[in-house]
Amino acid sequence: MSFRIDRAFFITTISFLIFTGCSKGPNPQYFEPATSKPRSSKAIHRATLRPYTINGKRYFPTVVSVGWRQEGIASWYGPNFHGGKTSNGERYNMYAMTAAHKTLPMNTMVRVTNKRDGRSVVVRINDRGPFVSGRIIDLSYAAGRRIGIDKTGTAPVTLQVLGFDSLIASMAAKKGASIRQEVVLSGFGVQVGSFRRIEGARIYKKRYDNFEGRYRTRIRKFIVEGAPLYRVWMTGFKSEAEAKDFIKAWGIPGAFIIRG
């Protein structure tokens, strides 16, 4: 990433740990809003979609689809960041309907619903974070206020992806994505077995193909020590975390994550 983005990550990380969800309210000196015009270019998206590490943890900006959902804790950030740079180079505007997310592509439009009372708000992702355990999204002050967490600091929420930047969609299409509503930014898979005989690989392929109506399998042939080795790979995972959860949930012996 560029120095600008790395610096933004560093500042955001330290500040989130100290201030996020703890502010009592906006300071009057910040009432004059800064501009928050969407920034979009291939260079920006390439930079903000690279894997990155914060506090020793690796994050992988990844695949999203319209309708994708996530549940967790939302927080908000405001006066301490107003006018500063976000991870994609915009000026943060605490009065704009924006938010920070750890892996969603920049300019993804997301509906955030407070599970306590059903209030919701639509925001645009333009920053990375929050890097506090258990939190999945950091809303601008105005967005947080819309669903009542300006007073509570945090709340359990549901996220739903509504759409995303047209440039991201076109970049995905050029990479061969067949559905315009799906953005393929990285590929995670799981190897579920490897066999010396093709028959065993075919049995596993049939067993796991279209698993849960979501994942596909394929057989890859490799030459190892002069003999063929048939590996069965499952694809269709939206993130490394999803692949890890799958392996843990189904307890497939010897399964591990691949990048494809």
C-alpha positions, 0 to 999 in steps of 0.5 A: 500500500501507499504511505498514505494508506498505511499511515491512515491504517496506523492512525485509525488503529491506535485511535479506534482502540482508545476512542471508538464508541467512547465519545460523549458527543461531537465537539462544537468546533467540528460542526462545520462539515468537511467534504466527503466526495466518493473517490474511485479509481483502479489504483485506489481499489487495487491499493485498498484491496490488498491484504494488510496486517493490524495488531498482528492479525491479517485481513483479506479484502474479499468477495462480496455479493448483493444480499450478503449479510453479516451480524456483529457489533457496530460502533461509531467514530466522530470528532476525533477523526473529522476532516482526517484521511480515510483509508481510500484517501477521502476526507472523513466527514462525521456528518456523511453516511459512511462507515469503516469495514475491515474487508468489504470493497470501498464504495460498497453500499450497506444497510445496517440494522440495529437488532435492538429496535429495528432502526436502519441506515444505509452507508457507504464504505470508505474506510478500514476498521474497526480493529476492536475485537467483536466489532464488524463496522464503525459508523460515522457519527451521523449514521450512528445517531440515525440508529441510536448508537451515538448514545449507547456507543455500540449495538448488535447489528445486521449488515446487508450489502445493497450494491457497490461501486460500478468500477469495482463491478466492471473490474470483476467482469473483466476477470470473468465474473459471470454475475454483475452483482458479484464482485470477485476480488480474491479466491479462497478454497479448501482442499478436502482430499488428495488421492493417487487414484482418480477414482477416489478423487471423483468420489470426493468431488461428487460428495462435496460438489454444490455443498450447501448449494454454495460451493463447487469442487474441482479435481486438480492433477499434479505430478509428485515424485514422478506419479500423479496426485489428484487433489480435490478443491472446493471453491466459492468461499467469500473469505479466509474466515469463511473457509476456516469456519467451514473446515472447523464446522465439518471436521474434514480430516486433513483439509486446509485453505488454498488460494486459487 
